[in-house]
Amino acid sequence: MTAGVREQPRGAGFPRPRPGTRVGPAGWLTAFAVLVGVSYRLWLLAHATPPTNSDEATMGLAALHIARGEDFPVWFYGQQYMGTLEAYLAAPVFALAGGPSLLGLRLPTLTLYVVFLLLSWRLTLRLTGDRWFGLLVVALLALGSDRVVKNQLIAGGGYPEMNAAGVALAVLAVDLAAGRPGWRLARWAAWGFLAGLMLWVDPLVLPYVVATGAVLVGFCRRELWGAAVALLGAAAVLGATPLLLHSLSTGRNPLRAVLSAGGADASAGWADRLHGGLLLGPSLGMGFCAPGRCATWQLWWSYALPVLLVVAALTAWWAMRRGSGAELRVAGAVRLALVLAAVANLAAYTVSSAAGRTPVESSRYLSCLLISLPALLWPVWTVARRGPRPPAADRRPLRPWLARPVALVLLVATLGTAAHATWQGARTAPASRAAEARHDELVATLRHLGVRHVRAGYWTCNRLTFASAEQVVCAVVDDTLRPGFDRYPAYRREVDAAPAPAWVAPTGSALAARLDERLDAAAGGLELVSLDGWRIYLPR
């Protein structure tokens, strides 16, 4: 890389759209794609889709406690990693709305998705200057399979904000490295703050922090000797303040907790890891599969991804080293950074035991790969639109003749597979809405019965407590009725102190079967209240 690149010769490298330029068809279609993507997700939220769970409810309870001024948690309840930024974003919504709700909890995550979508479009134009390619990227990101919308909308910790922050880091790196004038110190501070903030929120995005940081070091080395580095460092410390203060006060290392959650202390065979990390993971995590499963034909993306990574890396390296102009060299460097960050993210996931033990659910760890989408598809788009340009000495006619059709087929297959996965995900919305209605009936029935304290399974407890705004407090039990994992221990203490807690279990569950055995017991028996999908067991 070239140190101290500050000039922007007009016309050098790719053509950048200038302010005041006519919007044109590509611009209007991009705006329409943004509207479709946001509308689709609003429709999903109106149908309680994707379905919520107790982990998301835990973040909602943290937001409720913040809104009430009762607690200000640094970490997701019950663990020592994953910052509670989503709870702090939702707390003002709860305060203004007068109470918690699933929609209120997800409005900030929807906003983060909009930020991610708009910044991805901006990054694509910064890197390529091609508005039609920007439309393609926005159209792909407007789609959303079951796994993708879960990552984007569920306030379960980390995922909705990581992609927005990662793209923002890349945009700032492009502007700073290319020497874009105006607000430079503010951009340095913003980059540092986001880097520190993501260190607290979720370290999964760290490959993008490191990669874009390397671009800044390579192109802005001289500037970093001045006030910029001090401001960047101070802003990074400010962003990571919750993590630093907690670590200093408790002496605990959050990195160790992250490694443990990723399966560093568990075992999984390498065959399972490679299958989950390299075959299932990319197609699931990047939005090409049906809910909870991947058909064989949908796995084609996982086979194509290594080729795309190699081609994108080589073309980006060539642009960085041989580009005719500062902007083109910077764009090549940032594209290369995005590719290398994607490789690091994919490699880290593949070597973790999570990829082998729970490959379907753990594919969420690859959500950051969407940040690299403009870099991955740019070489394909270039060939599809203009055809390959081999050296004049290359007389082999078949390669140019085949390259463009292959590129076109790849782009059409990418859009078609993502659209099909989006349709499959949208079909689950009515069932999700019906399940949420059944849960609302459960909460209303418990209130009507005057039940204040219950025992239930992990995936029931905090969801029930959040939906009732803590009017019903729940302690976790396992399928043998023994105490389970309570993320918020105060709830267990309150339930244990209650004279006669009730029990709640989903119909047909192992817990319900065990509780059914106590229905006919003469002493200490239970009375059953049966609802659609749920069973309430009241002490006699």
Backbone torsions as a table, in degrees:
resi	resn	phi	psi	omega
1	MET	NA	158.0	-178.2
2	THR	-100.4	125.9	-177.8
3	ALA	-75.9	143.5	171.0
4	GLY	69.9	29.2	177.8
5	VAL	-71.7	116.1	-176.2
6	ARG	-127.3	-15.4	-174.4
7	GLU	-86.6	151.0	175.6
8	GLN	-127.1	77.3	179.6
9	PRO	-61.1	127.0	-177.4
10	ARG	-65.2	128.9	178.1
11	GLY	91.3	-7.8	-179.9
12	ALA	-79.3	137.9	177.8
13	GLY	74.6	-146.9	-176.4
14	PHE	-75.8	156.6	179.3
15	PRO	-80.8	119.9	177.9
16	ARG	-91.4	132.7	175.7
17	PRO	-61.3	131.6	-175.9
18	ARG	-95.3	151.7	175.8
19	PRO	-57.5	140.5	180.0
20	GLY	87.3	-5.3	178.3
21	THR	-65.7	144.8	178.8
22	ARG	-59.0	137.4	-175.9
23	VAL	-60.2	-51.4	177.5
24	GLY	77.2	173.5	-178.0
25	PRO	-59.9	-41.0	-179.0
26	ALA	-61.6	-39.4	179.6
27	GLY	-65.6	-45.3	179.8
28	TRP	-65.7	-39.3	178.3
29	LEU	-67.3	-34.6	176.5
30	THR	-65.1	-43.7	177.4
31	ALA	-61.0	-39.5	177.8
32	PHE	-64.5	-40.8	178.4
33	ALA	-63.0	-40.2	176.5
34	VAL	-61.0	-46.4	179.7
35	LEU	-59.8	-42.1	179.6
36	VAL	-64.6	-45.0	-179.6
37	GLY	-61.1	-42.9	179.8
38	VAL	-70.7	-41.2	179.8
39	SER	-63.6	-40.6	178.1
40	TYR	-59.7	-41.9	-179.0
41	ARG	-74.0	-32.3	173.2
42	LEU	-64.6	-39.1	176.9
43	TRP	-63.0	-40.8	177.2
44	LEU	-62.5	-44.0	179.4
45	LEU	-62.1	-37.6	178.0
46	ALA	-64.9	-23.3	178.6
47	HIS	-102.7	18.9	179.2
48	ALA	54.2	39.2	-178.5
49	THR	-122.2	137.8	-1.4
50	PRO	-68.4	155.7	-177.2
51	PRO	-61.8	141.8	-179.6
52	THR	-80.5	174.0	179.1
53	ASN	-153.5	-179.8	-175.9
54	SER	-69.4	-28.5	177.4
55	ASP	-67.1	-43.4	176.3
56	GLU	-64.9	-38.1	177.3
57	ALA	-62.4	-33.0	177.5
58	THR	-62.0	-42.1	175.6
59	MET	-65.0	-37.2	177.0
60	GLY	-64.3	-38.5	177.2
61	LEU	-65.8	-38.3	175.7
62	ALA	-61.9	-42.0	177.9
63	ALA	-63.4	-39.5	178.2
64	LEU	-63.0	-42.8	179.2
65	HIS	-65.8	-37.6	177.2
66	ILE	-65.5	-44.4	-179.2
67	ALA	-61.6	-33.8	179.3
68	ARG	-85.1	-9.1	-177.0
69	GLY	75.6	19.9	-176.9
70	GLU	-88.5	-28.6	-176.7
71	ASP	-158.2	150.0	178.8
72	PHE	-133.2	75.8	-172.8
73	PRO	-69.3	144.2	174.9
74	VAL	-86.5	-41.5	-176.3
75	TRP	-114.8	158.9	171.1
76	PHE	-52.9	130.5	-175.4
77	TYR	-51.8	134.4	174.7
78	GLY	90.8	3.4	179.0
79	GLN	-151.5	169.6	-175.9
80	GLN	-113.5	34.2	174.3
81	TYR	-154.6	170.4	-178.4
82	MET	72.6	95.6	-178.1
83	GLY	-64.2	156.5	-172.9
84	THR	-97.5	39.4	-179.6
85	LEU	-57.7	-41.0	-179.0
86	GLU	-61.6	-34.7	177.9
87	ALA	-66.6	-40.7	179.3
88	TYR	-69.3	-29.9	176.2
89	LEU	-73.8	-33.9	-178.0
90	ALA	-82.7	-23.0	-176.3
91	ALA	-57.0	-46.1	177.6
92	PRO	-62.5	-32.9	177.5
93	VAL	-63.9	-44.6	178.0
94	PHE	-62.1	-42.0	-178.2
95	ALA	-64.2	-42.2	-179.8
96	LEU	-71.7	-33.9	-178.1
97	ALA	-82.0	-11.4	179.6
98	GLY	83.0	13.1	179.1
99	GLY	162.9	170.2	-177.2
100	PRO	-81.6	154.6	173.5
101	SER	-159.9	157.6	178.5
102	LEU	-64.9	-40.0	178.9
103	LEU	-63.9	-43.4	178.6
104	GLY	-62.2	-35.1	178.5
105	LEU	-68.6	-32.6	-174.7
106	ARG	-95.1	-10.9	177.9
107	LEU	-60.0	-42.1	175.9
108	PRO	-63.3	-36.4	179.2
109	THR	-68.8	-34.7	174.6
110	LEU	-63.4	-40.5	177.6
111	THR	-62.3	-40.6	177.8
112	LEU	-63.5	-36.0	176.1
113	TYR	-63.2	-43.5	179.1
114	VAL	-60.5	-42.7	177.8
115	VAL	-60.8	-44.0	179.2
116	PHE	-60.8	-43.3	-177.9
117	LEU	-65.1	-46.6	-178.1
118	LEU	-68.4	-40.2	179.2
119	LEU	-69.4	-32.2	176.1
120	SER	-63.9	-40.7	175.8
121	TRP	-63.1	-44.1	179.2
122	ARG	-63.2	-43.3	178.8
123	LEU	-62.4	-42.0	-179.8
124	THR	-61.3	-42.5	177.6
125	LEU	-67.2	-37.6	178.1
126	ARG	-62.7	-37.3	-174.6
127	LEU	-84.8	-28.6	-171.8
128	THR	-125.5	-28.1	-175.9
129	GLY	70.4	12.2	-175.4
130	ASP	-108.0	109.0	-177.8
131	ARG	-67.4	-33.5	-179.8
132	TRP	-70.4	-35.8	174.3
133	PHE	-67.6	-36.3	174.3
134	GLY	-59.7	-39.2	175.9
135	LEU	-61.3	-43.7	179.3
136	LEU	-59.7	-46.1	-179.4
137	VAL	-62.5	-45.5	-179.9
138	VAL	-64.1	-40.0	179.0
139	ALA	-61.7	-42.7	178.2
140	LEU	-64.1	-41.0	-179.0
141	LEU	-76.0	-19.8	175.3
142	ALA	-72.2	-29.8	174.2
143	LEU	-69.6	166.4	-178.7
144	GLY	-168.1	108.2	174.9
145	SER	-71.4	176.9	179.0
146	ASP	-55.8	-47.1	-178.1
147	ARG	-66.3	-40.7	-177.4
148	VAL	-66.6	-46.5	-178.7
149	VAL	-70.0	-27.7	172.5
150	LYS	-62.1	-45.7	178.8
151	ASN	-63.5	-34.3	-174.1
152	GLN	-85.3	-30.9	-170.8
153	LEU	-111.3	-30.9	-178.5
154	ILE	-72.9	126.8	179.8
155	ALA	-86.2	62.4	-177.8
156	GLY	-98.6	1.8	177.6
157	GLY	111.0	110.4	168.2
158	GLY	92.2	-49.2	-166.9
159	TYR	-66.8	-45.4	-177.8
160	PRO	-61.7	-34.6	-175.8
161	GLU	-87.8	-20.4	-176.2
162	MET	-63.2	-46.6	-177.0
163	ASN	-66.7	-40.8	178.0
164	ALA	-62.5	-43.4	179.9
165	ALA	-68.4	-39.8	-179.6
166	GLY	-62.8	-43.1	178.2
167	VAL	-67.9	-38.1	178.0
168	ALA	-61.8	-40.7	177.2
169	LEU	-60.5	-40.8	-179.9
170	ALA	-67.6	-42.1	179.1
171	VAL	-62.7	-44.7	178.5
172	LEU	-62.6	-39.3	179.4
173	ALA	-63.8	-40.9	177.8
174	VAL	-61.3	-48.4	-177.0
175	ASP	-64.2	-42.0	-178.9
176	LEU	-70.6	-45.3	-177.5
177	ALA	-67.2	-33.5	179.7
178	ALA	-81.1	-2.4	178.4
179	GLY	73.8	29.3	-179.3
180	ARG	-62.3	125.5	-174.8
181	PRO	-75.1	159.6	175.5
182	GLY	86.8	131.9	174.6
183	TRP	57.9	32.2	-176.0
184	ARG	-66.7	-44.3	179.5
185	LEU	-63.7	-35.8	177.0
186	ALA	-64.7	-38.1	178.1
187	ARG	-67.2	-41.1	176.5
188	TRP	-60.5	-43.3	179.8
189	ALA	-64.7	-41.0	179.7
190	ALA	-63.5	-43.0	178.8
191	TRP	-61.9	-45.5	179.8
192	GLY	-63.8	-42.3	-179.3
193	PHE	-63.6	-44.2	179.7
194	LEU	-64.5	-39.2	178.9
195	ALA	-62.5	-45.9	178.1
196	GLY	-66.3	-39.6	180.0
197	LEU	-62.1	-43.0	-179.5
198	MET	-69.2	-28.2	174.4
199	LEU	-61.5	-34.3	176.7
200	TRP	-79.4	-44.6	-172.6
201	VAL	-68.3	-55.8	-177.8
202	ASP	-166.4	120.3	-177.3
203	PRO	-73.3	0.2	178.6
204	LEU	-59.8	-25.4	-177.4
205	VAL	-89.6	1.0	-176.9
206	LEU	-58.1	-36.0	176.2
207	PRO	-55.4	-34.2	179.0
208	TYR	-76.0	-31.8	174.3
209	VAL	-63.8	-48.1	-178.2
210	VAL	-65.7	-43.9	-176.1
211	ALA	-66.1	-47.1	179.2
212	THR	-70.1	-30.7	174.7
213	GLY	-63.9	-37.6	177.3
214	ALA	-63.0	-37.1	176.6
215	VAL	-61.8	-43.2	179.7
216	LEU	-63.5	-41.6	178.4
217	VAL	-64.3	-40.8	-177.8
218	GLY	-68.8	-36.7	-174.5
219	PHE	-102.7	-17.5	-174.5
220	CYS	-124.1	33.1	-174.1
221	ARG	-59.7	-41.9	-178.9
222	ARG	-66.8	-42.1	-179.1
223	GLU	-64.6	-29.3	-179.1
224	LEU	-71.0	-11.3	175.3
225	TRP	-78.4	-10.9	-175.6
226	GLY	-100.4	-145.7	-176.5
227	ALA	-68.6	-20.2	-175.8
228	ALA	-60.5	-44.7	-175.8
229	VAL	-67.7	-36.1	178.1
230	ALA	-67.0	-42.0	179.8
231	LEU	-67.6	-41.9	178.1
232	LEU	-60.0	-46.0	-179.4
233	GLY	-63.6	-43.2	179.4
234	ALA	-63.9	-40.4	179.2
235	ALA	-67.1	-37.7	178.4
236	ALA	-64.4	-42.0	177.2
237	VAL	-62.9	-40.0	178.3
238	LEU	-62.3	-44.1	-179.9
239	GLY	-64.6	-35.3	-178.4
240	ALA	-93.5	11.4	-175.8
241	THR	-54.9	-45.6	179.6
242	PRO	-58.4	-42.4	179.1
243	LEU	-64.3	-46.3	-175.8
244	LEU	-65.6	-44.3	-179.3
245	LEU	-64.4	-42.1	-179.8
246	HIS	-66.5	-42.0	-179.5
247	SER	-65.5	-40.0	179.5
248	LEU	-68.7	-35.4	-176.9
249	SER	-80.0	-27.1	-176.9
250	THR	-110.0	-18.5	-177.6
251	GLY	74.2	13.9	-178.2
252	ARG	-94.2	145.6	-179.5
253	ASN	-102.4	109.7	-178.1
254	PRO	-65.2	-24.8	179.8
255	LEU	-63.2	-37.2	178.5
256	ARG	-63.6	-39.7	178.8
257	ALA	-66.1	-37.4	178.9
258	VAL	-64.8	-44.3	179.2
259	LEU	-63.0	-38.4	178.4
260	SER	-65.0	-41.6	179.5
261	ALA	-66.5	-30.2	179.9
262	GLY	-79.9	-2.2	176.8
263	GLY	100.5	15.0	-179.3
264	ALA	-66.1	-24.1	-179.4
265	ASP	-102.4	12.8	-179.8
266	ALA	-122.6	173.8	-177.2
267	SER	-121.4	144.7	173.5
268	ALA	-155.5	140.8	-178.8
269	GLY	-66.1	151.4	-178.6
270	TRP	-66.1	-31.0	177.2
271	ALA	-63.0	-42.1	178.2
272	ASP	-67.4	-39.4	180.0
273	ARG	-64.7	-45.4	-180.0
274	LEU	-65.1	-38.1	178.5
275	HIS	-66.4	-46.7	-179.1
276	GLY	-71.6	-36.1	-174.7
277	GLY	-82.9	-38.1	-174.2
278	LEU	-104.5	-23.5	-178.4
279	LEU	-102.0	-57.6	-179.2
280	LEU	-76.4	-42.2	-170.6
281	GLY	-55.7	-55.5	-176.7
282	PRO	-60.4	-42.9	-179.1
283	SER	-67.4	-41.3	178.3
284	LEU	-69.5	-50.8	-173.0
285	GLY	-68.4	-25.2	-177.7
286	MET	-102.4	6.2	168.1
287	GLY	93.7	36.0	-179.0
288	PHE	-117.0	12.5	-174.3
289	CYS	-126.6	161.8	176.5
290	ALA	-73.8	166.5	179.3
291	PRO	-58.1	118.6	172.4
292	GLY	75.6	3.1	-179.0
293	ARG	-159.7	163.6	179.8
294	CYS	-131.8	115.6	175.2
295	ALA	-66.4	155.5	-176.7
296	THR	-56.0	-43.1	-177.5
297	TRP	-68.1	-23.8	179.8
298	GLN	-77.7	-9.3	179.7
299	LEU	-81.8	-1.0	-178.0
300	TRP	-57.4	-33.1	-178.8
301	TRP	-62.1	-37.0	179.8
302	SER	-65.5	-31.4	176.1
303	TYR	-75.0	-34.5	-178.3
304	ALA	-77.5	-27.4	-173.0
305	LEU	-58.7	-46.5	179.2
306	PRO	-58.3	-38.7	177.8
307	VAL	-65.1	-44.0	178.6
308	LEU	-61.1	-40.7	179.3
309	LEU	-62.1	-44.6	-179.2
310	VAL	-65.5	-48.1	-178.7
311	VAL	-63.6	-42.8	179.7
312	ALA	-64.1	-39.8	179.1
313	ALA	-65.3	-43.7	-178.2
314	LEU	-66.4	-44.7	-179.9
315	THR	-68.1	-36.3	177.5
316	ALA	-67.3	-40.6	177.4
317	TRP	-62.0	-43.1	179.3
318	TRP	-61.8	-43.7	179.3
319	ALA	-65.2	-38.4	-179.1
320	MET	-67.3	-39.3	-175.9
321	ARG	-87.4	-33.1	-172.5
322	ARG	-118.1	5.7	-176.1
323	GLY	-62.1	141.0	-178.8
324	SER	-91.3	74.7	-179.6
325	GLY	139.4	152.7	-176.6
326	ALA	-62.7	-42.4	-176.3
327	GLU	-63.9	-40.2	-179.1
328	LEU	-67.3	-38.5	178.0
329	ARG	-66.9	-41.8	177.5
330	VAL	-64.2	-43.8	179.2
331	ALA	-60.6	-42.2	177.4
332	GLY	-62.5	-40.4	179.8
333	ALA	-64.7	-42.6	-179.5
334	VAL	-69.5	-38.8	175.6
335	ARG	-61.5	-42.0	177.3
336	LEU	-63.1	-39.9	178.0
337	ALA	-61.7	-41.1	179.1
338	LEU	-65.6	-38.6	178.6
339	VAL	-66.2	-46.9	-179.0
340	LEU	-64.5	-36.5	176.8
341	ALA	-65.0	-39.3	177.2
342	ALA	-63.7	-41.6	177.9
343	VAL	-62.1	-43.6	179.6
344	ALA	-63.5	-42.2	179.3
345	ASN	-62.8	-44.0	-179.5
346	LEU	-67.0	-40.9	-179.8
347	ALA	-66.7	-43.6	-179.6
348	ALA	-61.8	-39.8	178.2
349	TYR	-67.9	-41.3	-176.3
350	THR	-65.0	-37.3	-178.7
351	VAL	-79.9	-10.5	178.3
352	SER	-79.0	151.1	178.4
353	SER	-69.7	-21.1	179.2
354	ALA	-59.8	-35.2	179.6
355	ALA	-64.6	-30.2	-180.0
356	GLY	-90.7	-32.7	-175.3
357	ARG	-84.4	-43.7	-176.9
358	THR	-134.7	67.1	-172.0
359	PRO	-65.6	-32.3	-177.4
360	VAL	-70.5	-54.4	-178.2
361	GLU	-70.6	-36.6	-176.8
362	SER	-75.1	-6.8	176.6
363	SER	-62.2	-13.2	175.6
364	ARG	-61.5	-23.4	179.4
365	TYR	-66.8	-11.7	178.9
366	LEU	-100.9	14.7	-177.2
367	SER	-61.8	-27.6	-178.4
368	CYS	-67.8	-16.6	-179.5
369	LEU	-59.3	-25.3	178.7
370	LEU	-64.2	-23.6	177.2
371	ILE	-61.6	-33.5	-175.5
372	SER	-86.7	2.8	-174.4
373	LEU	-56.9	-43.3	179.4
374	PRO	-60.6	-38.7	179.8
375	ALA	-70.0	-36.2	-178.3
376	LEU	-69.1	-39.3	-172.9
377	LEU	-94.2	-11.4	-176.7
378	TRP	-60.5	-46.2	177.9
379	PRO	-61.2	-37.5	179.1
380	VAL	-65.6	-43.9	179.1
381	TRP	-62.7	-41.5	-179.5
382	THR	-59.7	-45.4	179.1
383	VAL	-67.9	-41.2	-178.0
384	ALA	-65.2	-33.3	-175.1
385	ARG	-89.4	-37.2	-175.3
386	ARG	-118.0	-12.5	-175.9
387	GLY	82.2	159.2	-179.8
388	PRO	-72.3	155.0	179.3
389	ARG	-124.6	81.8	-178.9
390	PRO	-72.4	160.4	176.0
391	PRO	-57.7	155.9	-177.0
392	ALA	-63.3	-27.3	-178.7
393	ALA	-74.9	-13.6	-178.0
394	ASP	-81.7	111.4	-177.0
395	ARG	-102.6	11.3	-178.6
396	ARG	-82.6	112.5	-172.8
397	PRO	-79.8	-19.5	-173.2
398	LEU	-71.2	-36.8	-176.8
399	ARG	-62.8	-50.3	175.7
400	PRO	-61.6	-35.6	-177.4
401	TRP	-67.9	-35.8	-176.9
402	LEU	-86.0	-28.1	-170.2
403	ALA	-62.7	-45.2	-176.3
404	ARG	-66.3	-45.8	175.7
405	PRO	-59.3	-39.3	178.7
406	VAL	-63.0	-42.7	179.2
407	ALA	-63.9	-42.4	178.3
408	LEU	-62.4	-44.1	178.9
409	VAL	-61.7	-40.9	-179.9
410	LEU	-62.5	-43.4	179.9
411	LEU	-66.8	-43.2	178.8
412	VAL	-64.3	-41.1	178.6
413	ALA	-64.7	-37.7	178.6
414	THR	-62.8	-49.7	178.5
415	LEU	-64.7	-43.2	-177.9
416	GLY	-66.0	-42.7	-179.9
417	THR	-66.8	-41.8	178.0
418	ALA	-64.8	-39.0	178.4
419	ALA	-65.8	-41.0	178.6
420	HIS	-63.8	-42.5	178.4
421	ALA	-65.1	-35.4	176.9
422	THR	-64.5	-43.5	178.1
423	TRP	-61.8	-42.1	178.6
424	GLN	-63.2	-38.2	177.9
425	GLY	-68.5	-39.9	-179.2
426	ALA	-64.3	-28.7	-179.6
427	ARG	-65.7	-18.5	-179.7
428	THR	-83.0	-8.0	-174.5
429	ALA	-61.1	-46.2	179.0
430	PRO	-58.8	-40.1	178.9
431	ALA	-66.1	-37.8	178.4
432	SER	-65.6	-40.2	179.3
433	ARG	-66.2	-39.1	178.5
434	ALA	-66.1	-39.8	178.6
435	ALA	-64.9	-38.3	178.1
436	GLU	-67.0	-36.7	177.0
437	ALA	-64.0	-38.9	177.2
438	ARG	-65.1	-37.1	178.2
439	HIS	-68.8	-37.7	176.0
440	ASP	-61.1	-38.6	177.2
441	GLU	-64.6	-37.5	177.1
442	LEU	-61.4	-46.3	-179.9
443	VAL	-63.0	-43.6	-179.8
444	ALA	-63.6	-38.4	-179.8
445	THR	-67.3	-42.3	178.0
446	LEU	-61.3	-40.8	177.6
447	ARG	-64.8	-42.8	-179.6
448	HIS	-63.0	-36.7	179.5
449	LEU	-79.0	-7.3	-179.4
450	GLY	76.1	21.3	-179.5
451	VAL	-79.5	124.1	-178.4
452	ARG	-107.8	-28.8	-175.3
453	HIS	-131.1	134.2	-179.8
454	VAL	-139.9	162.9	169.7
455	ARG	-119.3	140.2	-176.9
456	ALA	-159.6	176.1	178.2
457	GLY	-72.2	168.2	-175.9
458	TYR	-57.3	-46.3	-174.2
459	TRP	-78.3	2.3	175.9
460	THR	-106.8	-37.3	-164.8
461	CYS	-60.5	-67.5	-174.0
462	ASN	-66.2	-28.5	175.3
463	ARG	-63.6	-41.0	178.7
464	LEU	-67.4	-43.3	-179.6
465	THR	-64.1	-41.6	179.6
466	PHE	-68.2	-44.4	-178.5
467	ALA	-62.3	-27.8	179.5
468	SER	-95.1	5.2	-177.4
469	ALA	55.1	40.8	178.1
470	GLU	67.9	14.3	172.4
471	GLN	-73.0	-25.7	171.5
472	VAL	-117.1	122.2	-177.9
473	VAL	-107.7	136.1	-171.3
474	CYS	-125.7	140.7	172.0
475	ALA	-114.0	141.3	-173.1
476	VAL	-82.8	137.1	171.4
477	VAL	-130.2	158.1	175.1
478	ASP	-92.7	-172.4	-175.2
479	ASP	-71.2	-9.9	176.8
480	THR	-102.9	11.8	177.7
481	LEU	72.5	13.3	176.3
482	ARG	-89.3	155.9	-178.4
483	PRO	-56.7	138.3	179.4
484	GLY	-109.1	-156.3	-175.7
485	PHE	-90.9	110.0	177.1
486	ASP	-98.2	115.6	179.4
487	ARG	-69.8	-25.9	178.7
488	TYR	-122.6	93.4	-170.9
489	PRO	-58.0	-23.5	-179.0
490	ALA	-61.3	-30.3	178.6
491	TYR	-65.7	-41.5	179.4
492	ARG	-63.9	-43.1	179.6
493	ARG	-60.6	-39.7	-179.9
494	GLU	-68.8	-41.0	179.4
495	VAL	-68.8	-40.4	178.9
496	ASP	-63.1	-29.7	179.7
497	ALA	-83.1	-10.9	-179.5
498	ALA	-73.9	147.1	-175.9
499	PRO	-69.2	-38.7	-174.9
500	ALA	-151.8	78.2	179.1
501	PRO	-66.4	150.1	174.2
502	ALA	-88.2	176.6	177.1
503	TRP	-125.8	146.4	178.2
504	VAL	-133.7	135.9	179.3
505	ALA	-149.5	145.6	173.9
506	PRO	-65.9	142.1	177.6
507	THR	-58.5	133.0	178.3
508	GLY	84.1	1.3	-179.6
509	SER	-82.2	164.0	176.9
510	ALA	-63.9	-34.8	177.7
511	LEU	-65.5	-40.8	178.0
512	ALA	-63.4	-39.5	178.6
513	ALA	-62.5	-41.7	178.4
514	ARG	-65.8	-40.6	-180.0
515	LEU	-70.8	-30.1	177.3
516	ASP	-60.4	-29.1	179.9
517	GLU	-65.7	-20.7	-177.9
518	ARG	-96.5	2.4	-178.6
519	LEU	-68.2	-35.9	-175.6
520	ASP	-98.1	4.4	-178.8
521	ALA	-68.1	137.2	-177.3
522	ALA	-68.9	-43.0	-178.5
523	ALA	-109.8	133.6	179.0
524	GLY	68.2	25.1	-178.6
525	GLY	-76.5	175.1	-177.2
526	LEU	-124.3	150.4	172.8
527	GLU	-103.5	140.2	-174.1
528	LEU	-102.6	133.3	167.8
529	VAL	-117.1	113.0	-173.9
530	SER	-100.6	129.6	176.9
531	LEU	-122.1	170.5	177.2
532	ASP	-68.6	106.8	177.8
533	GLY	92.0	-9.1	-175.8
534	TRP	-139.2	155.7	175.6
535	ARG	-132.6	127.2	177.8
536	ILE	-108.6	128.9	-179.4
537	TYR	-113.0	114.6	-178.2
538	LEU	-101.3	137.9	176.1
539	PRO	-67.6	141.4	179.4
540	ARG	-70.0	NA	NA
